């Protein structure tokens, strides 16, 4: 790390996990770069992607909102989702603004940069690629499921995921941020549909593996039906290694807090359960294990404790 400079943290992911983490981390004196998946093809993002031939804006929108430093009402407006009986139904205003800005600038990454200025974003938000990608999954029976939103509902076990086009390129700025990082954080998020679509952008994944920065994987709190059913902590990491064909992680952050029975019961209905901690297998993978109370158990939904996780990550640099 450079003397008298902000430590550089690169965080790679998507879905709901990434914004939760970023809200805590932006309170620290660090240089944040969030690299966000562009494989989403469902809901408002999927509609705009298909109709306007642009990368899906939804995950990027959520990250922009998480890192923004504006009046709460402005953020609420940006995140507002229309509930009408016409074509606006289901669209969020932020998605529409990003789509409009892409039309104006002619470039999705430029649109994200402009919105970052408007929202006074703390850090950089970079799409994993400057174009849409289609996420495909090969199942254990050899069948192929195409589309990020369809994969978890196939009813089959995933063997591997891959991108179309295979040779999609990341932004040069993304590679530069990875090379200059002091800490690279992967996750939390859906393993096959939020995490791996970033790393499978070939040069991006290669840059992460070769980076000198310490690399940390934040393991999910719960398994996910259709993706990681009955997965242990080491199963998550092995799946990443199998796709990258290289062991590259230095550390895994796991939760060691008991999940209340009532919350566990609710998740059981979704065929989800707490991720099992299998220390011996993790040890064989050569990964340093950190177990802390990192779960936020308020309400009926379990999430990572943004304050606690940010505190741990900051302590690493």
Buried (B, 14 or more C-beta within 10 A) or exposed (E): EEEEEBBBBBBBBBBBBBBBBBBBBBEBEBBBBBBBBBBBBBBBBBBBBEEEEBBBBBBBBBBBBBBBEBEEEBBEEBBEBBEEEEEEEEBBBBBBBBBEBBEEBEBBBBBBBBBBEBBEBBBBBBBBBBBBBBBBBBBEEEEEBEBBBBBBEBEBEBBBBBBEEEEBBBBEEBBEBBBBBBBBBBBBBBBBBBBBBBBBBBBBBBBBBEBEBBBBBBBBBBBBBBBBEEBBBBBBBBBBBEBBEEBBBBBBBBBEBEBEEEBBEBBEEEEBBBBEBEEEBBEEBEBEBBBBEBBBBEEEEBBBBBBBBBBBBBEBB
